[in-house]
Amino acid sequence: MPTSASAAGSVPAAPMTAIRFILVFGIISALMDMVYEGARSVTGPFLGALGASALLVSVVTGAGEAVALVLRLVFGRLADRPGLRWALAISGYALTAVSVPLLGITDALWVACLLVLAERLGKAVRSPAKDTMLAEAGSALGQGKAFALHEALDQVGALLGPLLVGVALALSGSYGPGFLLLAVPGLAAMLILFRLRRRVPEPAVYEAADASPATALPAPGGPGPASVKAVPMPRQYWLYAAFSSLTMFGHATFGLLSFHLVATGLLPPAVVPVLYAAAMGVDAVAALASGWLFDRVGLKVLLVLPVLAAAVPWLGFSNNTALAVTGMLVWGAAMGVQESTMRAGVAGLAPAARRGSAYGMFTACYGLAWLAGSFLIGVLYEYSIPALAITVTAVQAAAMVIFAVVRPHAVRPGLQSSGNEPS
């Protein structure tokens, strides 16, 4: 049932319920996840087949994640403007929908690298706007549950896309047909996205309807640049960003993990996407579980993230197939927590009027850290895998120390920051 207007008539009725908006956006994300997760499931072996070294695979995939994260600093500021959010979401999704199928018609390593980066750029363009709209719709449902539900729907596509690519690779013996097939879910996602945009042109109505008259959101167009800029980020926000950045500095990319599986002969190329799909299934379960716990215990649930990330290199870069496969599944669990609950924490630490910027700055911090870490991990992989595992473990231990300084017990789930550090 649409949200009713307030007695004073100051809050407009929502054109659909918040839960339905989240579900439809989740379907869009599921379809687009088929596209880019299908491609990511074979990026490492694909670049390796084109002649890339382990270091290049690690750097390119790490740079891709950095592009997807760091540039959100720019697009996050743009997402602070309600009138631009849908345009950013549509253009970002479109860039991904186009760049991935083009991988199917190139055999040049440098072109493939550029397309991998272009796909990640699409995620940078759309994510702050999408996250902000989801945060608005999740104001009544609960931020943890809203992001966890969205992430779980994401993972449906993240499971189906790699399976589609794996079947195409097994039948054709080459990567091209799988990339080309991913154009179909990409087109479907764009069609639904345009329809949702027409149905809900102002997602801020969900947060306005949930707020009291004293705290209701301003009318579309929001506060002017001066008033938004005047609200500072609290100290805990920056400590939280430091913790997340250090965690991601010691987080290996799937590109290098899958490159290892194929280069060492542990698995044939066609099986790697199937394993990635399994990791995405674990991702979905971890996202739902951690999101549910976040709404009950707050940021403390994130203590599991450095533990999972530290275990990945010990398992995933093993020369034992069973251990390496286990490492991939642990990697999936870490990604589920990182992609859902770690984002949900930002909504409670940043001022509501600057959420777009908050997400942009937050992801820029840990994106740069992930890029630097990917370079270091790639170098250590070629030098010594035990040294790599020891280094990552030390980094994650340092992250846990910073996390203690954040005082997670003092951050209540769903807390909306006023710009001052909570007492």
C-alpha positions in Angstrom: 0.0 0.0 0.0 1.4 3.4 -0.9 2.6 5.5 2.0 -0.1 8.0 2.9 0.5 11.7 3.2 0.9 13.3 6.6 -2.1 15.1 8.2 -0.7 18.4 7.1 -0.2 17.1 3.6 3.5 17.9 3.6 4.7 14.3 2.8 3.6 13.0 -0.7 2.4 9.5 -1.1 4.9 7.0 -2.3 4.0 5.5 -5.8 4.9 2.0 -4.5 5.9 0.5 -1.2 9.5 0.8 0.0 9.9 -3.0 0.1 8.6 -3.3 -3.5 11.0 -0.6 -4.7 13.9 -2.5 -3.1 12.8 -5.7 -4.6 12.5 -4.2 -8.1 15.9 -2.5 -7.8 17.2 -5.9 -6.6 15.9 -7.6 -9.8 17.6 -4.9 -11.9 20.8 -5.5 -10.0 20.4 -9.3 -10.3 20.2 -9.0 -14.1 23.2 -6.7 -14.3 25.1 -8.9 -11.9 24.6 -11.7 -14.4 26.5 -9.4 -16.8 29.5 -8.2 -14.8 29.8 -11.1 -12.4 29.7 -13.5 -15.4 32.6 -11.5 -16.8 34.5 -11.3 -13.5 34.3 -15.0 -13.0 36.7 -15.6 -15.9 38.6 -12.2 -16.1 41.8 -13.7 -14.6 42.0 -16.8 -16.9 40.8 -14.7 -19.8 43.5 -12.1 -19.5 46.0 -15.0 -18.9 44.9 -16.6 -22.1 45.7 -13.3 -23.9 49.2 -13.3 -22.4 48.9 -11.5 -19.1 51.2 -12.3 -16.2 50.0 -12.9 -12.6 51.2 -9.4 -11.7 49.3 -7.8 -14.6 46.2 -9.8 -13.7 46.3 -8.7 -10.1 47.0 -5.0 -11.0 44.3 -4.8 -13.7 41.7 -6.5 -11.5 42.8 -4.4 -8.6 42.8 -1.2 -10.7 39.3 -2.2 -11.9 38.1 -2.3 -8.3 39.8 1.0 -7.6 38.1 2.6 -10.5 34.8 1.3 -9.3 35.4 2.6 -5.8 37.7 5.7 -6.0 35.7 7.5 -8.7 32.6 7.2 -6.5 34.2 10.2 -4.7 33.3 12.3 -7.8 30.0 10.6 -8.5 29.1 10.5 -4.8 29.1 14.3 -4.7 26.9 14.3 -7.8 24.6 11.8 -6.1 24.0 14.4 -3.3 21.8 16.1 -5.9 18.4 14.2 -6.0 17.8 15.3 -9.6 20.9 13.6 -10.8 20.5 10.2 -9.1 18.5 8.4 -11.7 20.7 9.8 -14.6 23.8 8.5 -12.8 22.2 5.1 -12.2 21.0 4.7 -15.8 24.3 5.8 -17.4 26.4 3.6 -15.1 24.3 0.5 -15.8 24.4 1.2 -19.5 28.2 1.4 -19.5 28.4 -2.0 -17.9 25.8 -3.5 -20.3 27.8 -2.4 -23.3 31.4 -3.0 -22.3 31.1 -6.6 -21.2 29.7 -8.0 -24.5 32.5 -6.2 -26.3 35.0 -8.4 -24.5 33.6 -11.2 -26.6 34.9 -9.7 -29.9 38.5 -8.7 -28.9 41.7 -10.7 -28.8 44.0 -7.8 -27.9 45.2 -7.8 -24.3 45.3 -4.0 -24.0 41.7 -3.6 -25.4 40.5 -6.3 -23.0 42.2 -4.4 -20.1 40.5 -1.2 -21.1 37.1 -2.9 -21.3 37.5 -4.4 -17.8 38.2 -0.9 -16.5 35.2 0.5 -18.4 32.9 -2.1 -16.9 34.2 -1.1 -13.4 33.7 2.6 -14.3 30.1 1.9 -14.9 29.8 0.6 -11.3 31.5 3.8 -10.0 29.0 6.0 -11.9 25.9 4.2 -10.6 26.7 2.9 -7.1 26.5 6.1 -4.9 23.2 7.1 -6.5 21.9 3.6 -6.2 23.1 3.2 -2.5 21.6 6.6 -1.6 18.2 5.6 -3.1 18.3 2.3 -1.3 19.2 4.0 1.9 16.1 6.3 1.5 13.9 3.3 0.8 15.4 1.4 3.7 14.7 4.1 6.3 11.6 2.4 7.6 12.6 -1.2 6.8 16.0 -1.1 8.5 19.3 -0.3 6.7 20.9 -3.6 7.4 17.9 -5.6 6.1 17.5 -3.3 3.0 21.1 -3.6 1.9 21.2 -7.3 2.8 18.0 -8.0 0.8 19.4 -6.1 -2.2 22.7 -7.9 -1.9 21.0 -11.3 -1.8 19.1 -10.5 -4.9 22.3 -9.3 -6.5 23.8 -12.7 -5.8 21.1 -14.5 -7.7 22.4 -12.9 -10.8 26.0 -13.3 -9.6 25.3 -17.1 -9.4 23.5 -17.4 -12.8 25.9 -15.2 -14.8 29.0 -17.3 -14.1 27.1 -20.5 -14.7 26.0 -19.2 -18.1 29.6 -18.3 -19.0 30.8 -21.6 -17.7 28.3 -23.5 -19.9 29.2 -21.4 -23.0 32.9 -21.9 -22.3 32.5 -25.7 -21.9 30.5 -26.0 -25.2 32.5 -23.6 -27.3 36.0 -23.9 -25.9 36.5 -20.1 -26.0 35.5 -17.1 -23.9 33.8 -15.0 -26.6 30.4 -16.7 -26.8 29.9 -16.3 -23.0 30.6 -12.6 -23.1 28.3 -12.1 -26.0 25.4 -14.0 -24.3 25.6 -11.5 -21.4 24.1 -8.8 -23.6 20.7 -10.4 -23.0 20.3 -9.8 -19.3 22.0 -6.4 -19.7 19.2 -5.3 -22.1 16.5 -6.7 -19.8 18.0 -4.8 -16.8 18.0 -1.5 -18.7 14.3 -1.9 -19.7 13.2 -2.5 -16.1 15.4 0.3 -14.9 13.7 2.8 -17.2 10.3 1.6 -16.0 11.2 2.0 -12.3 12.5 5.5 -13.0 9.1 6.4 -14.5 7.3 4.9 -11.5 9.4 6.3 -8.7 11.0 9.6 -9.9 11.7 10.7 -6.3 12.8 7.9 -4.0 13.4 10.5 -1.2 9.6 10.3 -0.6 10.2 7.0 1.4 12.5 8.7 3.9 10.3 11.8 4.1 7.3 9.7 4.9 9.2 7.8 7.6 10.5 11.0 9.3 8.8 13.2 11.8 7.8 16.7 10.7 10.9 18.1 12.5 13.3 15.7 10.7 11.5 15.2 7.4 13.7 15.6 4.3 13.6 18.8 2.4 11.7 19.0 -0.8 13.2 17.6 -4.0 16.3 19.6 -4.9 17.5 19.3 -1.3 19.5 21.7 0.7 21.7 24.1 -1.2 25.5 23.4 -1.6 26.4 25.7 1.3 24.2 23.9 3.8 25.3 20.5 2.7 28.9 21.4 2.9 28.5 22.9 6.4 27.8 19.4 7.9 31.1 17.7 8.7 31.7 14.0 8.8 32.1 12.6 12.3 35.4 11.3 13.6 34.0 7.7 13.8 33.2 7.9 10.1 36.9 8.5 9.3 38.0 5.8 11.7 35.5 3.4 10.1 36.9 4.3 6.7 40.4 3.6 7.9 39.4 0.2 9.2 37.7 -0.7 5.9 40.6 0.6 3.9 43.1 -1.5 5.8 40.9 -4.6 5.5 40.6 -4.2 1.7 44.4 -3.5 1.4 44.8 -7.1 2.4 42.1 -8.5 0.3 43.0 -10.6 -2.8 41.0 -10.2 -6.0 39.2 -13.1 -7.5 41.1 -12.4 -10.8 44.3 -13.5 -9.2 42.8 -16.4 -7.2 41.2 -17.8 -10.4 44.4 -17.2 -12.4 46.2 -19.3 -9.7 43.7 -22.1 -10.1 44.1 -22.3 -13.9 47.9 -21.6 -14.0 48.7 -24.3 -11.5 46.4 -26.8 -13.2 44.1 -27.2 -10.2 41.0 -26.7 -12.2 40.1 -26.5 -15.9 39.0 -23.0 -17.1 35.3 -24.0 -17.6 35.0 -25.0 -14.0 36.2 -21.7 -12.6 33.0 -19.8 -13.4 31.0 -22.6 -11.6 33.3 -22.1 -8.5 32.7 -18.4 -8.7 28.9 -19.0 -8.8 29.3 -21.1 -5.6 31.3 -18.3 -4.0 28.5 -15.9 -4.9 26.0 -18.2 -3.2 28.1 -18.1 0.0 28.2 -14.3 -0.6 24.4 -14.1 -0.5 24.1 -16.1 2.7 26.8 -14.1 4.4 25.2 -10.8 3.3 21.8 -11.8 4.7 23.2 -13.2 8.0 25.5 -10.2 8.6 22.8 -7.7 7.6 20.3 -9.4 10.1 23.0 -9.2 12.8 23.9 -5.6 12.0 20.3 -4.4 12.7 20.6 -6.1 16.2 24.2 -5.6 17.3 25.5 -2.9 15.0 29.1 -2.6 13.7 30.4 -5.4 15.9 29.3 -7.9 13.3 32.2 -6.6 11.1 34.8 -8.2 13.3 34.4 -11.3 11.2 35.6 -9.5 8.0 39.4 -9.3 8.8 39.3 -12.9 10.0 37.8 -14.1 6.7 40.2 -12.0 4.6 43.2 -13.2 6.5 42.2 -16.9 5.8 41.8 -16.4 2.0 45.5 -16.4 1.0 46.4 -19.4 3.2 43.7 -21.4 1.5 43.1 -19.9 -1.9 46.7 -19.9 -3.1 47.4 -23.4 -1.9 48.5 -26.1 -4.4 45.9 -28.4 -2.9 42.6 -28.3 -4.9 40.3 -28.8 -1.9 42.0 -26.1 0.1 42.0 -23.7 -2.8 38.3 -24.3 -3.4 37.6 -23.7 0.3 39.6 -20.4 0.0 37.3 -19.3 -2.8 34.3 -19.9 -0.7 35.8 -18.0 2.2 36.5 -15.2 -0.2 32.8 -15.2 -1.2 31.8 -14.9 2.5 34.1 -12.0 3.0 32.7 -10.2 -0.1 29.2 -10.8 1.2 29.9 -8.9 4.4 32.0 -6.3 2.7 29.5 -5.5 -0.1 26.4 -5.3 2.1 27.0 -4.7 5.8 30.1 -2.6 5.5 28.1 -0.3 3.3 25.1 -0.3 5.7 27.4 1.0 8.4 28.0 4.2 6.4 24.3 5.1 6.5 24.5 5.3 10.3 27.8 7.2 10.6 27.2 9.9 7.9 24.8 12.9 7.9 21.7 12.1 5.9 22.2 15.2 3.7 25.7 14.0 2.7 25.1 10.3 2.2 26.1 10.5 -1.5 29.4 12.1 -0.6 29.9 9.8 2.4 29.6 6.7 0.2 31.8 8.3 -2.4 34.6 9.2 0.1 34.3 5.9 1.9 34.7 3.8 -1.2 37.4 6.0 -2.6 39.5 5.4 0.6 39.2 1.6 0.5 39.4 1.5 -3.3 42.8 3.2 -3.3 43.9 0.8 -0.6 42.6 -2.2 -2.6 44.6 -1.0 -5.6 47.8 -0.6 -3.6 47.2 -4.0 -1.9 46.6 -5.7 -5.3 49.9 -4.5 -6.5 51.7 -5.8 -3.4 49.8 -9.1 -3.4 50.7 -9.6 -7.1 54.4 -8.9 -6.4 54.4 -11.2 -3.4 52.5 -13.9 -5.3 55.4 -14.1 -7.9 58.0 -13.9 -5.1 56.6 -16.1 -2.3 53.1 -17.3 -1.5 53.9 -17.9 2.3 55.2 -14.3 2.5 52.0 -13.1 0.9 49.9 -15.0 3.4 51.9 -13.7 6.4 51.7 -10.1 5.1 47.9 -10.3 4.6 47.5 -11.7 8.1 49.5 -8.9 9.7 47.5 -6.3 7.8 44.2 -7.8 8.9 45.4 -7.8 12.5 46.2 -4.1 12.3 42.7 -3.5 10.9 41.2 -5.2 14.0 43.1 -2.8 16.2 41.7 0.2 14.3 38.2 -1.3 14.5 38.4 -1.3 18.3 39.1 2.5 18.2 35.9 3.0 16.3 34.0 1.9 19.4 31.5 -0.2 17.6 29.5 -0.7 20.8 28.7 3.0 20.8 27.2 3.0 17.3 23.6 2.0 17.3 22.1 0.3 14.2 20.4 2.8 12.1 21.9 5.8 13.9 21.7 8.9 11.8 24.7 11.1 12.4 24.2 14.8 13.0 27.8 15.6 12.1 29.1 15.2 15.7 30.8 12.2 17.1 28.2 10.2 19.2 28.7 10.5 22.9 
